[in-house]
Amino acid sequence: MTEIPVDLNNVRTDGRIRVNLKRANGPVDVGDLVTVVDAPEDLRFPARVLEIESATGRAWLRLMDGFTLAADAWRSSLRENTCTGSGGLS
């Protein structure tokens, strides 16, 4: 399955994320199931390709159901750690 590096901080509340197709490690077409990878956080989620913007070389993906909630929980934990000053470190 094609993998595309992303920053999960950019996932919208509806589960969509815009990606740069130049970063994909394989072909991408509308309707494909791909894996989005946030390497610094060591997170991987399946996503469906919704739209490809040929002029910009970008695409809109939607995280699969259930994984949107996981990404939201991950973002929330980052915000909480940032607000408390712990930075996520124990």
C-alpha atoms as one frame of an Amber mdcrd trajectory, in Angstrom:
protein
   0.000   0.000   0.000   1.296   3.464  -0.864   2.548   5.504   2.086   2.391
   9.291   2.299   4.223  11.285   4.985   1.959  13.753   6.819   1.833  15.989
   9.848  -1.225  14.796  11.777  -1.555  18.266  13.298  -3.049  19.222   9.931
  -5.966  16.746  10.039  -9.229  18.679   9.924 -12.070  17.928  12.312 -13.894
  16.099   9.510 -10.936  13.706   9.167  -9.610  15.197   5.934  -5.991  16.115
   5.293  -4.291  17.688   2.270  -1.058  16.002   1.215   1.784  16.567  -1.233
   1.767  13.685  -3.710   5.488  14.162  -4.444   6.097  12.653  -1.002   4.143
   9.454  -1.749   6.204   6.285  -2.209   3.953   4.935  -4.949   1.058   5.699
  -7.296  -2.048   7.407  -5.962  -5.490   7.543  -7.598  -8.879   8.759  -6.412
 -10.538   6.036  -4.352  -7.268   4.351  -3.344  -6.617   3.258   0.205  -3.233
   4.597   1.345  -1.321   4.781   4.606  -0.531   8.189   6.066   2.622   8.227
   8.171   3.621  10.752  10.805   7.201   9.527  11.236   8.292  11.820  14.086
   5.353  10.553  16.153   5.624   6.966  14.851   1.939   6.944  13.847   0.315
   5.279  10.818  -3.328   5.471   9.761  -5.269   4.231   6.725  -6.843   6.918
   4.567  -8.941   7.082   1.400  -7.987   9.384  -1.502 -10.933  11.737  -2.074
  -9.622  14.175  -4.647  -6.448  14.878  -6.589  -5.509  18.434  -7.544  -3.416
  17.819 -10.670  -2.405  21.477 -11.002  -0.891  21.613  -7.501   0.284  18.014
  -7.122  -1.713  17.693  -3.928  -4.561  15.455  -2.831  -7.278  15.397  -0.204
  -7.461  12.255   1.902  -9.881  11.196   4.620  -8.704   9.127   7.553 -10.766
   5.967   7.826 -13.534   5.828  10.462 -12.191   5.144  13.916  -8.748   6.403
  13.011 -10.032   9.985  12.936 -10.909   9.586  16.600  -7.462   8.173  17.339
  -5.803  11.120  15.604  -8.029  13.562  17.521  -7.120  11.891  20.819  -3.430
  12.092  19.921  -3.753  15.835  19.098  -5.641  16.451  22.349  -2.913  14.762
  24.361  -0.326  17.012  22.703  -2.336  20.125  23.569  -2.729  18.993  27.185
   0.984  18.281  27.520   1.855  21.632  25.971  -0.555  23.464  28.265   0.820
  21.798  31.396   4.371  22.390  30.302   5.279  18.721  30.439   5.890  18.551
  26.706   4.897  14.885  26.792   7.997  13.869  28.709   7.854  11.818  31.874
